[in-house]
């Protein structure tokens, strides 16, 4: 008799723990399948119509999709025509209310910073440039005077520092400094 009571008690505890455990497989998931393309997966049998609302940063609904299905379904959303920014995708139905809420960021790919540079004006004719090459990949330093290339040099080491004296320049405001990698992508530096 004690064995039966102990077994029933253990079964009751295990059932209670199982019933209150967090859901490991949510009913609705959103997966990124490409650049600005997402797939909504509804992993259960829907109870009535399922509504998908896409909202912009001001919580204004910019797209609404009503899906009628009696089976598990997947739905692809191509957001390429939307502007850059943050969006919210809400999934809900009439019987359960809001099922899921997803944040989507449609922004440019974040670029890894590959160098740190500082340009300082020492006097009216002299600039100092200090550069730390963070990834060790060769870069190119180009200095322009009114858009005309006046200096070009590769940067191969981890650090680079040099003073530049410009004799035939009317103002250092006409000087532009560009750091680029071997793919040609580069940034212009400003004088501080």
For each residue, the residues with C-beta under 8 A, 3 or more apart:
1: 4 5
2: 5 6
3: 6 7
4: 1 7 8
5: 1 2 8 9
6: 2 3 9 10
7: 3 4 10 11
8: 4 5 11 12
9: 5 6 12 13
10: 6 7 13 14
11: 7 8 14 15
12: 8 9 15 16
13: 9 10 16 17
14: 10 11 17 18
15: 11 12 18 19
16: 12 13 19 20
17: 13 14 20 21
18: 14 15 21
19: 15 16
20: 16 17
21: 17 18 24
22:
23: 26
24: 21
25: 43
26: 23 29 43 100
27: 42 43 44 99 100
28: 40 41 42 43 91 99 100
29: 26 40 41 43 100
30: 38 39 40 41 89 100 102 104
31: 38 39 41
32: 37 38
33: 37 38 39 76
34: 37
35: 80
36: 78 79 80 82 106
37: 32 33 34 76 77 78 79 80
38: 30 31 32 33 76 77 79 89 104
39: 30 31 33 74 75 76 77
40: 28 29 30 52 74 75 76 77 89 91
41: 28 29 30 31 74
42: 27 28 46 50 67 69 72 73 74 75 91
43: 25 26 27 28 29 72
44: 27 72
45: 70 71 72
46: 42 49 50 67 69 70 73 93
47: 93 94 95 96
48: 93 94 95
49: 46 66 67 68 93 94
50: 42 46 66 67 68 69 91 92 93 99
51: 64 65 66 67 91 92 93
52: 40 64 65 66 67 75 77 89 90 91
53: 61 63 64 65 89 90 92
54: 61 62 63 64 77 79 87 88 89
55: 59 60 61 62 87 88 89 90
56: 59 60 62 85 87
57: 85 86 87
58:
59: 55 56 88
60: 55 56
61: 53 54 55 64
62: 54 55 56 82 87
63: 53 54
64: 51 52 53 54 61
65: 51 52 53 75 77
66: 49 50 51 52
67: 42 46 49 50 51 52 73 75
68: 49 50
69: 42 46 50 73
70: 45 46
71: 45
72: 42 43 44 45
73: 42 46 67 69
74: 39 40 41 42
75: 39 40 42 52 65 67
76: 33 37 38 39 40
77: 37 38 39 40 52 54 65 89
78: 36 37 81
79: 36 37 38 54 82 87 104 106
80: 35 36 37
81: 78
82: 36 62 79 85 87 106
83: 106
84: 106 107 108
85: 56 57 82 105 106 107
86: 57 103 104 105 106
87: 54 55 56 57 62 79 82 103 104 105 106
88: 54 55 59 101 102 103 104
89: 30 38 40 52 53 54 55 77 101 102 104
90: 52 53 55 98 100 101 102
91: 28 40 42 50 51 52 98 99 100 101 102
92: 50 51 53 96 97 98 99
93: 46 47 48 49 50 51 96 97 99
94: 47 48 49
95: 47 48
96: 47 92 93 99
97: 92 93
98: 90 91 92 101
99: 27 28 50 91 92 93 96
100: 26 27 28 29 30 90 91
101: 88 89 90 91 98
102: 30 88 89 90 91
103: 86 87 88
104: 30 38 79 86 87 88 89
105: 85 86 87
106: 36 79 82 83 84 85 86 87
107: 84 85 110
108: 84
109:
110: 107
111:
112: 135
113: 116 134
114: 133 134 135 137 139 181
115: 131 132 133 134 135 139 179
116: 113 131 132 134
117: 129 130 131 132 179 189
118: 129 130 131 192
119: 127 128 129 177 189 190 191 192
120: 127 128 130 191 192
121: 124 126 127 172 191 192
122: 126 127 128 163
123: 126
124: 121 171 172
125: 165 166 167 169 172
126: 121 122 123 163 164 165 166
127: 119 120 121 122 163 164 166 172 175 177 191
128: 119 120 122 161 162 163 164
129: 117 118 119 141 160 161 162 163 164 177 189
130: 117 118 120 159 160 161
131: 115 116 117 118 139 141 155 159 160 161 179
132: 115 116 117 158 159
133: 114 115 136 137 139 155 157 158 159 160
134: 113 114 115 116
135: 112 114 115
136: 133 158
137: 114 133 181 182
138: 154 155 156 181 182
139: 114 115 131 133 154 155 179 180 181 182
140: 152 153 154 155 179 180 181 182 186
141: 129 131 151 152 153 154 155 160 177 178 179
142: 149 151 152 177 178 180 186
143: 149 150 151 152 164 175 176 177 178
144: 147 148 149 150 175 176 177 178
145: 148 150 166 169 174 175
146: 174
147: 144 176
148: 144 145
149: 142 143 144 152
150: 143 144 145 166
151: 141 142 143 164
152: 140 141 142 143 149
153: 140 141
154: 138 139 140 141
155: 131 133 138 139 140 141 160 179
156: 138
157: 133 160
158: 132 133 136
159: 130 131 132 133
160: 129 130 131 133 141 155 157
161: 128 129 130 131
162: 128 129
163: 122 126 127 128 129
164: 126 127 128 129 143 151
165: 125 126
166: 125 126 127 145 150 169 172 175
167: 125
168:
169: 125 145 166 172 174 175
170: 174
171: 124 174
172: 121 124 125 127 166 169 175 191
173:
174: 145 146 169 170 171
175: 127 143 144 145 166 169 172 191
176: 143 144 147 188
177: 119 127 129 141 142 143 144 188 189 191
178: 141 142 143 144 186 187 188 189
179: 115 117 131 139 140 141 155 186 187 189
180: 139 140 142 184 185 186 187
181: 114 137 138 139 140 184 185 186
182: 137 138 139 140
183:
184: 180 181
185: 180 181
186: 140 142 178 179 180 181
187: 178 179 180
188: 176 177 178
189: 117 119 129 177 178 179
190: 119
191: 119 120 121 127 172 175 177
192: 118 119 120 121
